[in-house]
Amino acid sequence: MTQQPLIGQEAIKTDSLESLQQNILKEIEHFKSFSNRGLWAVSLFLLVSMTAWSDFPFLDLPDSVLTALGKPPSSQSISMLLLIYTFSAIMLSLSRMMAGIEHKSSFVHVGYLTGFYLFYHFARALDDNYWAVFGAGMTILAVESYRIWTFCSEKIIKKKEDLEFVRKTGRPPLED
Amino acid sequence: MFKTLAGRALVPVGIAVTGFVIVCYLLLYSAVKNEVNRDAVQHATNLADTILKSTRYTMLKDDRETLNTVVFNIGEQKGVEHVRIFNKKGIVNLSAKREEVNQQVDKKEEGCITCHRGDVPITTLGSMQQARIFKNANNKEVMAITAPIYNEPECYNAACHFHPPAQKVLGILDIGLAQDSLHKTLATIRNLMIVFSLMTLILTVGGVSALLRRSVFLPMRQLSEYITEEKNAAAGHLTQPPRLPQDIDKIATSYYNLRLKLSKSDQELNELRKDKAKPE
């Protein structure tokens, strides 16, 4: 009479352990794919940079855009903004690295940097400032990639330890 | 490299500082280059204006001999590659190079195409647009300025010669200046900035590395070595930890105290075992 529920509880416990292990494995997979996010962002930025190098062939000529939108900001203003943006982005990334925060910001930076390329292009100052945007992009994305990669590596190690703990003890891992 | 404490601490700092210094260098050099170029254009424009103003009276008097001498003398100056005045039809009237006189200027040339792109040539341009940079026949980089000689009441009302009032431009003064000195100045600025950036980089990354090594990595290594040595030390053979910075010293002292207590407990346990094993 009393054996039936015990077998049932055992089965439920085994099922929950199985699902717990599956969840941890899924999380490990998630962190593995997330760690490549920085590299994808760098690849996308390189693609945008190659297009900028050939003066955005698919875009209208600056003249027609300037007629529609008006006078662009001066190249000095854009450069000043690029400098402030680079400084802020690096500081933000280093702060996130220090705090160990999971933040998916890499692709946003590619968007901002594309904006800088476009502003310089329409201000007819891309030739003089191309390498500055490229350098800023590579620096920001390298720091971001490193941050994401170290964050994911630490998480993967932690999850593998949790998995080992679950397999050995049959209990859920201790919370941090 | 990425697994060690030194690697983890120095790689992001190294990337961030190096990248930021490079971006600053590129932006600063671009800004300086723009300023130097703008100054050069301004200087050339002022020179063209000076020539036009100083020859205005001679032109009104139609004194070709004096005009020829002035243009020739300006052309003899160091850094002046060419000086010529041509009329609306593009025929060179005066030039520092005698062989150019009475020759037709090619409107499709780099210097002329800016105004002559359309059917009707442009008659007014900003000073930056008047300047153009190209390589001349001697393969020398030249910055040339074209200054239009506008028709004024004194010109079409003058008794000596007549220009119709409807004619807006009477001719063009074209002056070309060698870019050698400008390139030399820019190269000096560039080299100085590279040296300055490299020094900043070395000082920053080197300083951070040295400080981290002195304050963190070296004490951590000492602590690690101390723990390895003490790990298998027998009871009674434990040594005091080395002198370390405050935070790391706390860890070392805690480890030493823990090992001391453990050894004492081991000793007590062994004595108890021995007592128990003795026959009563």
Interface residues (C-beta under 8 A of the other chain):
Chain A: S75 Q76 S79 L82 L83 T86 F87 I90 S93 L94 M97 A125 D128 N129 W131 A132 G135 A136 M138 T139 I140 A142 V143 Y146 R147 T150
Chain B: F2 R8 V11 P12 I15 A16 T18 G19 F20 I22 V23 C24 L26 L27 S30 A31 K33 N34
